[in-house]
Amino acid sequence: LAQALDQALLVAFLASTGLLLTSMADKLEVGLRLQAKFSDGAFYPATVVSVSDSKKRAKAPVKVHFVGYEESDDAWLSLDDLKSKRLPKAASSAAAKAESKAKPALDVSGLEKGMRVQAEAEGTYYAAEVVTVSTAKNRAKAPVKVHYCGYTDASDEWVSVERLRSKNIKPKETDAKGKTDAKGKVAPAKKKDTKKKPLDRIPTEFDPYLQNRVNAVTLTQYIIESTKGDKQLAMLMNAIGHACKVVANSIEKAGPAGLYGLAGSANATGDDVKKLDIIADDIWCECLKRSGVCGLLVSEEQEQAIIIEDKATRGPFCVAFDPLDGSSNIDCNVSVGSIFSVYRRKSSEDAPCTDADILRPGTEIIVAGYCMYGAATELIITFGRGVQRFALDPALGEFLFVSDMKMDPKGGKKIFSCNEGNSLQWDPPILKYVEECKDNGYAARYVGSMVSDVHRTLLYGGIFLYPADKKSTKGKLRVLYEGFPMALITEQAGGVSSTGMFKGKLHRILEVMPEHIHDRCP
């Protein structure tokens, strides 16, 4: 009978008569963990409760208990409803073998050592890594050795191609010209199926979030592309990005670390200094000095410019910055920020920089930006080619690109932002303009932190103003590290920046000529 019947038919015959039960009882013992088909048709983890050799149980000889379910859900199942390494390959049905023959041969030449794949074990796919791919004949049925991620090397095994999932495993290509039949005629080649095949993984609602984190352009990538091979400028921008991260971390820990409150001194412009002002200033100064590409630094907290004397550690850039703008709001947890502008020195690099290297119009700035520390930490920069917005991913410790910033050409929302507490000191034209804003339906929004107010204006539209008054006839915004960088960003985003009536005429802010490093403008 064995010689007359196909092996698969023989196995099916023996199984139907119960003659294979004895050998199966040796393979499956009570307590064995395996995968079993539930009433809904899906396979779930289960434990063998009993294996029967009774003829009554010939079609369903194995009783299993589904892990996590009640005993009332225990069921007697056939061998076809079970998945386990203990089950012999001979137990597969003739239909299953016929189906496997119908499947096209798979090509594993696209797999390489170290490549990530999914490998099937006991009916479940696990993350695995390719150890080696063999072309030997004795490995034809299991040509790929895999290592299961998170498991010891003892779990490594050779597996068949059918047990693997990977985009690099493809059907073997057939002769494009077709095959010759028995009569010598060439059969036409089959057209390739151009329909998209369903993905192995079911998409989830988290895919957009994950795709954004994985595929988003990082600040480092953007800097390398934007600096066009200028290694020194790339180093400077990386130092600025690092300073912003460290300041953001210091602000986040300010409460528990006892860093709120005044430091008991005043800065170069006469403002009361907070503890975080001093910390932020130290961070920015150290990061920029250590970059090795700066020749002169101007900080709001320093009365004199910081000049790098050592030729070995100085570079061609002059940086003006406000390390912590709006720090008067820090104790009440309102958004604050850092603002900066960058010039390239014009004097000879053989000698140290002087104040003249940075006392230039804003039209000569090569990079400007600000970092806002709020519900999220965002870095806004411009190289003079539009404005780019980055957000800090705290889990990755990296700024990720969010979008280009472009103001609504129609003006956006009707919002005016100014400190009306100073209105009694304003000139009549400014008072009249603000009243007209109110009459035309403009809403008032004022945080008191320039970075926050300008950031909102860029995104939503409207106008931000800090005019000169009777007390501050030249205005209160410092030209080099507040007026210039914010004006450049505003213009690059499609807005307009003006001093209003200043020194007898209307000025474009970027065209103002500063007279000293802490000069002001409206």
Buried (B, 14 or more C-beta within 10 A) or exposed (E): EEEEEEEBEBBBBBBEEBEBBEEBBEBBEEEBEBBBBBEEEEBBBBBBBBBBEEEEBBBBBBBBBBEEEEEEBBBBBBBBBBBBEBBEEEBBBBEEBEEEEEEEEBBBEEBEEEBEBBBBBBBEBBEBBBBBBBEEEEBEEBBBBBBBEEEEEEEBBBBBBEBBBBEBBEEEEEEEEEEEEEEEEEEEEEEEEEEEEEEEEEEEEEEEEEEEEEEBBBBBEBBBEBBEEBEBBBBBBBBBBBBBBBBBBBBEEBEEEEBBEEBEEEBBEEBEBBBBBBBBBBBBBEBBBEBBBBBBBBBBBBEEBBBBEEEEBBBBBBBBBBBBBBBBBBBEEBBBBBBBBBBBBEBEEEEBBBBEBBBBBBEEBBBBBBBBBBEEBBBBBBBBEEBBBBBBBEEEEBBBBBEEBBBEEEEBBBBBBBBEEBBEEBBEEBBEBBEEBEEEEBEEBBBEBBBBBBBBBBBBBBBBBBBBBEEBEBBBBBBBBBBBBBBBBBBBBBBEBBBBBBEEEEBBBBEBEBEEBBBBBB
